[in-house]
Amino acid sequence: MSIGEVKAALGEANYLLDQGRATIEGVGTALDEVAGLVLATLHDSQRSEAEHARKAIADAIREVKLTLRAIAAAQESGNAYRKALG
């Protein structure tokens, strides 16, 4: 691969990461809405199913945040490498 091809591939990867970020942000927004409704519904419940649901929501929210951080890190690394190539 030539340097130009590598730079083009990195540009395409950055574009695809932007699309992925937008999708994950949409998932996060929907998850926030659903979480609000579910947590309000389960507010006083002490049942084990309610606790499992609360944990699942918290886990899903954490995964969205981790995924967005991973995407940002990948873009930063790719952009830094592309810049180093000149």
NUKE-872455 format. One record per residue (C-alpha): z, x, y. Coordinates in Angstrom, 1 decimal, always signed. Example, Ala and Ser with C-alpha at 12.3 -4.5 7.8 and 13.67 -1.06 7.14 Angstrom:
// NUKE-872455
<r Z="+7.8" X="+12.3" Y="-4.5"/>
<r Z="+7.1" X="+13.7" Y="-1.1"/>
This chain:
// NUKE-872455
<r Z="+0.0" X="+0.0" Y="+0.0"/>
<r Z="-0.8" X="+1.2" Y="+3.5"/>
<r Z="+1.7" X="+1.1" Y="+6.3"/>
<r Z="-0.3" X="-1.8" Y="+7.8"/>
<r Z="-0.1" X="-3.7" Y="+4.6"/>
<r Z="+3.7" X="-3.1" Y="+4.4"/>
<r Z="+4.2" X="-4.3" Y="+8.0"/>
<r Z="+2.1" X="-7.4" Y="+7.3"/>
<r Z="+4.1" X="-8.1" Y="+4.1"/>
<r Z="+7.3" X="-7.7" Y="+6.1"/>
<r Z="+6.0" X="-10.1" Y="+8.8"/>
<r Z="+5.2" X="-12.6" Y="+6.1"/>
<r Z="+8.6" X="-12.2" Y="+4.6"/>
<r Z="+10.2" X="-12.7" Y="+8.0"/>
<r Z="+8.2" X="-15.9" Y="+8.5"/>
<r Z="+9.2" X="-17.2" Y="+5.0"/>
<r Z="+12.8" X="-16.4" Y="+5.7"/>
<r Z="+12.6" X="-18.4" Y="+9.0"/>
<r Z="+11.3" X="-21.4" Y="+7.0"/>
<r Z="+14.1" X="-20.9" Y="+4.4"/>
<r Z="+16.7" X="-20.7" Y="+7.2"/>
<r Z="+15.4" X="-23.9" Y="+8.8"/>
<r Z="+15.6" X="-25.7" Y="+5.4"/>
<r Z="+19.1" X="-24.5" Y="+4.7"/>
<r Z="+20.2" X="-25.4" Y="+8.2"/>
<r Z="+18.9" X="-28.9" Y="+7.5"/>
<r Z="+20.8" X="-29.0" Y="+4.3"/>
<r Z="+23.9" X="-27.9" Y="+6.2"/>
<r Z="+23.5" X="-30.6" Y="+8.7"/>
<r Z="+23.1" X="-33.3" Y="+6.0"/>
<r Z="+26.0" X="-31.8" Y="+4.1"/>
<r Z="+28.2" X="-32.0" Y="+7.2"/>
<r Z="+27.4" X="-35.6" Y="+7.7"/>
<r Z="+28.1" X="-36.5" Y="+4.0"/>
<r Z="+31.2" X="-34.4" Y="+3.9"/>
<r Z="+32.6" X="-36.3" Y="+6.9"/>
<r Z="+32.1" X="-39.6" Y="+5.2"/>
<r Z="+33.4" X="-38.4" Y="+1.8"/>
<r Z="+36.4" X="-36.7" Y="+3.2"/>
<r Z="+37.3" X="-39.8" Y="+5.3"/>
<r Z="+36.9" X="-42.0" Y="+2.2"/>
<r Z="+39.1" X="-39.7" Y="+0.1"/>
<r Z="+41.6" X="-39.0" Y="+2.9"/>
<r Z="+44.7" X="-40.4" Y="+1.1"/>
<r Z="+43.6" X="-40.1" Y="-2.5"/>
<r Z="+45.7" X="-37.9" Y="-4.7"/>
<r Z="+43.5" X="-38.4" Y="-7.8"/>
<r Z="+42.1" X="-35.3" Y="-9.5"/>
<r Z="+38.5" X="-36.6" Y="-9.0"/>
<r Z="+39.1" X="-36.7" Y="-5.2"/>
<r Z="+40.5" X="-33.1" Y="-5.3"/>
<r Z="+37.4" X="-32.0" Y="-7.3"/>
<r Z="+35.1" X="-33.7" Y="-4.7"/>
<r Z="+36.9" X="-32.0" Y="-1.8"/>
<r Z="+36.6" X="-28.6" Y="-3.6"/>
<r Z="+32.9" X="-29.2" Y="-4.3"/>
<r Z="+32.2" X="-30.1" Y="-0.7"/>
<r Z="+34.1" X="-27.0" Y="+0.5"/>
<r Z="+32.2" X="-24.8" Y="-2.0"/>
<r Z="+28.8" X="-26.3" Y="-0.9"/>
<r Z="+29.6" X="-25.7" Y="+2.8"/>
<r Z="+30.6" X="-22.1" Y="+2.0"/>
<r Z="+27.4" X="-21.5" Y="+0.1"/>
<r Z="+25.3" X="-22.8" Y="+3.0"/>
<r Z="+27.1" X="-20.4" Y="+5.3"/>
<r Z="+26.7" X="-17.5" Y="+2.9"/>
<r Z="+23.0" X="-18.2" Y="+2.4"/>
<r Z="+22.4" X="-18.3" Y="+6.2"/>
<r Z="+24.2" X="-15.0" Y="+6.5"/>
<r Z="+22.2" X="-13.5" Y="+3.7"/>
<r Z="+18.9" X="-14.7" Y="+5.3"/>
<r Z="+20.0" X="-13.2" Y="+8.7"/>
<r Z="+20.9" X="-9.9" Y="+7.0"/>
<r Z="+17.5" X="-9.8" Y="+5.2"/>
<r Z="+15.7" X="-10.4" Y="+8.4"/>
<r Z="+17.6" X="-7.8" Y="+10.2"/>
<r Z="+16.9" X="-5.2" Y="+7.5"/>
<r Z="+13.2" X="-6.1" Y="+7.3"/>
<r Z="+12.8" X="-6.0" Y="+11.1"/>
<r Z="+14.6" X="-2.6" Y="+11.3"/>
<r Z="+12.4" X="-1.2" Y="+8.5"/>
<r Z="+9.2" X="-2.6" Y="+10.1"/>
<r Z="+10.3" X="-1.1" Y="+13.5"/>
<r Z="+10.9" X="+2.3" Y="+11.7"/>
<r Z="+7.4" X="+2.2" Y="+10.4"/>
<r Z="+6.1" X="+2.2" Y="+14.0"/>
